[in-house]
Amino acid sequence: MLLNNRYQVLKTLGSGGFGETFLAEDTQMPSHRCCVIKQLKPIQNNPQIYQLVQERFQREAAILEDLGGSSDQIPTLYAYFQLDSQFYLVQEWIEGDTLTSKLKEQGLFSEGAVRDILVNLLPVLEYVHSRQIVHRDIKPDNIILRHRDRKPVLIDFGAVRESMGTVLNSHGSPTSSIVIGTPGYMPSEQAAGRPVYSSDLYSLGVTAIYLLTGRQPQELKTDPRTGEIIWHNHVMDVSPTLKSVIDQAIQYHPRDRFASAKEMLDALQGVVSPIPPTVPLLTQPPTSSPPPPTINLDTPPNHKSNSRNSILMASAITGGFIGASVIIGLTLTKSSQPSLDKPLVTSQIPQTSKSQVAEENKASLSPSSSSINKIPQPQKESNPTTVPSSFYFLADSAYSNSQTAAKQVQALQTAGYPQAGMFWIPEYPNLSGQELFEVYVAKFSDRNSCINLLKTYGQDNSQAYCAFASQDANTSADSLYFKDISTPSTPSVATTTVKDYAWLSERLVTDSDLDAKDGFELDIMRNSIFARHGRRFDTPGLQKYFDSQPWYRPRYSPKEFPANLLSEIERQNVEYIAKYQDRYRRRHFKK
């Protein structure tokens, strides 16, 4: 078959609801180069909307031409044409293997290979998003590892296919009747017809999980509380950094994901601490310049170019165009770093007042001005890029997510603790060994200096403690908690904010409900469940707090309190909050 009197079809790669995909050669080129031809046909054979479809198709083809001409990791658009009321795209033939076929051939990808793919693709996505374009169908079938240089190539953008679904709504306005994307790989907002830039990051994160686990999204369980994919139990020897990056990319709500591909790349490469001294903290918008050069995955094997027998990619180009699951009938109305195992060097930030510390930084404390003025001079590191073998540190809090920890570091620095920073706990085997990022207020060369600051700082964070971190596993951590040197004080009733935690009886609590809370508020939340059923408390501070609440009607002593008064939701919430407090060492009152 000869298309447009020029393209000799060699093979049909696939067919589907939108049309067919062919492997062809260009008979009007001296090399008779191979190319991929995508035949697209509107889902409605309606002359009234044909002109609309044609206009959209031409507009999207022009965008593809621009993208392919600016990045060598997006196929070049050679031509497009119309024939017999159908639309055709002629694109570069990428000799390589899709990630799907590569996994089936070689087995699970190593962490290093997955990192290389992400590091090479994220700059491409940053560029695509800077052009106000969302790919909408990122998945293993739509990423090809090119034979000649092992670079990942992003194929099959969804906008052209969407143009084929153009219809007129009840008001006579053009709209699309289809949602582009693949179930499991697209997030909820995209399935609802409202994709955003971070929708692509979600899809890329799920793709990374597939490469590490070999499991399709439908084979993985989701957390009933958060809707997030549970996948850690299916992998081994994956660094906390990569886990953390993927976890943030696949957050259920777009606001909880990375704001941009660049931000995700920075997190992957360890650029999570505040900007170095004298450089203002800025959020860089996407640039419209072509993405930077990428990193080869490995030494390319020998392959002959333009080989007609190299049909390894029969399913590659077909993957997204023909193989993507399309939801019909919806009218749319609406440098690789192995891990963050080394302490992160943080910047010096000018001292500011407490009122300037944003609540969304999830800081569990706000140092008083008197505390700030009494800060002993911490030890200064002579070589910030070298992991110190040992040091004393004043611990503030610990987090499983590096991004959350980095925000807390910044909050501490803004509040007047310029030496605040973070490190990966397993780096120092004499500590707990928990896979968490420890946020510290300051480091010291001696224990007494640490204790001097603990005495004042602990008044704002009763869970603070001093400890000794060492790479010698036989060395004692020498921990000293604030509660061991001072009687915990309860915020005065006069200044305590009255908060209504009645919702804890109505729905299950999640980490997002707890992350911004300090130990005192978490204690109040957990015990308010009992207080609403009339329980009294042995702890004077708790009793004093609830006595000040207008809704509190004490009826039972702690020993007489009937446990069956709690609903199943309430029991689960009590247990969940208690475990959260123990995990992150956030308790105000002694157990």
LINUR-V203424 format. One record per backbone hydrogen bond with DSSP energy under -0.5 kcal/mol. CO is the residue of the C=O (numbers start at 0). NH is the residue of the N-H. If there is no record, write none. Layout:
[[CO/NH] [CO/NH]]
//
This chain:
[[0/2] [0/8] [2/5] [2/6] [5/7] [5/26] [6/2] [6/8] [7/24] [10/12] [10/22] [13/20] [15/18] [17/40] [18/15] [19/38] [20/12] [20/13] [21/23] [21/36] [22/9] [22/10] [23/34] [24/7] [24/26] [25/28] [28/31] [32/25] [33/92] [34/23] [35/37] [35/90] [36/21] [36/38] [37/39] [37/88] [39/86] [43/45] [44/46] [45/48] [45/49] [46/50] [48/52] [49/53] [50/54] [51/55] [52/56] [53/57] [54/58] [55/59] [56/60] [57/61] [58/62] [59/63] [60/64] [61/65] [62/66] [63/67] [64/68] [65/69] [66/69] [66/70] [70/73] [72/153] [75/77] [75/91] [78/89] [80/87] [82/85] [85/82] [86/39] [87/80] [88/37] [88/90] [89/77] [89/78] [90/35] [91/93] [92/94] [93/95] [94/146] [96/144] [97/101] [98/102] [99/103] [100/104] [101/105] [102/106] [109/113] [110/114] [111/115] [112/116] [113/117] [114/118] [115/119] [116/120] [117/121] [118/122] [120/124] [121/125] [122/126] [123/127] [124/128] [125/129] [126/130] [127/130] [127/132] [128/131] [134/157] [138/141] [139/98] [139/99] [139/142] [141/154] [142/98] [143/145] [143/152] [144/96] [145/149] [150/145] [152/143] [152/154] [153/74] [156/160] [157/161] [158/162] [159/163] [160/163] [161/164] [162/165] [163/42] [164/176] [166/174] [168/171] [172/168] [174/166] [175/331] [176/328] [176/329] [177/179] [178/326] [181/184] [181/185] [186/190] [187/191] [188/193] [189/192] [195/198] [195/199] [196/199] [196/200] [197/201] [198/202] [199/203] [200/204] [201/205] [202/206] [203/207] [204/208] [205/209] [206/210] [207/211] [208/212] [209/213] [210/108] [215/218] [216/219] [220/229] [222/226] [227/222] [228/230] [230/233] [231/234] [238/242] [239/243] [240/244] [241/245] [242/246] [243/247] [244/248] [245/249] [247/250] [252/255] [253/256] [259/263] [260/264] [261/265] [262/266] [263/267] [264/268] [265/270] [266/269] [267/336] [269/271] [275/278] [277/279] [279/281] [281/283] [303/306] [305/307] [306/309] [308/310] [310/313] [312/316] [313/317] [314/318] [315/319] [316/320] [317/321] [317/322] [319/323] [325/327] [326/178] [328/330] [329/331] [330/332] [338/340] [343/345] [343/421] [346/348] [352/355] [353/356] [355/357] [357/360] [358/361] [367/371] [368/372] [369/373] [370/373] [371/374] [375/377] [382/385] [385/387] [388/470] [390/468] [391/443] [392/394] [392/466] [393/440] [393/441] [394/464] [396/438] [398/436] [399/401] [400/404] [401/405] [402/406] [403/407] [404/408] [405/409] [406/410] [407/411] [408/412] [409/413] [410/414] [411/416] [412/415] [413/351] [416/419] [420/439] [421/343] [422/424] [422/437] [423/426] [424/427] [426/428] [427/430] [433/435] [435/424] [435/437] [436/398] [436/438] [437/422] [437/439] [438/395] [438/396] [439/420] [441/393] [442/378] [443/391] [445/449] [446/450] [447/451] [448/452] [449/453] [450/454] [451/455] [452/455] [452/456] [453/457] [455/458] [456/459] [456/460] [460/463] [463/481] [464/394] [465/479] [466/392] [466/468] [468/390] [469/429] [470/472] [471/474] [476/467] [479/465] [480/483] [480/484] [481/484] [481/485] [491/494] [491/495] [496/498] [498/500] [500/503] [501/504] [502/505] [502/506] [509/512] [509/513] [510/513] [510/514] [513/516] [517/521] [518/522] [518/587] [519/523] [520/524] [521/525] [522/526] [523/527] [524/528] [525/528] [525/529] [526/530] [527/531] [529/532] [529/534] [530/533] [533/554] [533/555] [537/539] [538/542] [539/543] [540/544] [541/545] [542/546] [543/547] [544/547] [545/548] [548/551] [555/535] [556/560] [560/562] [561/564] [562/565] [566/570] [567/571] [568/572] [569/573] [570/574] [571/575] [572/576] [573/577] [574/578] [575/579] [576/580] [577/581] [578/582] [579/583] [580/584] [580/585] [584/586]]
//
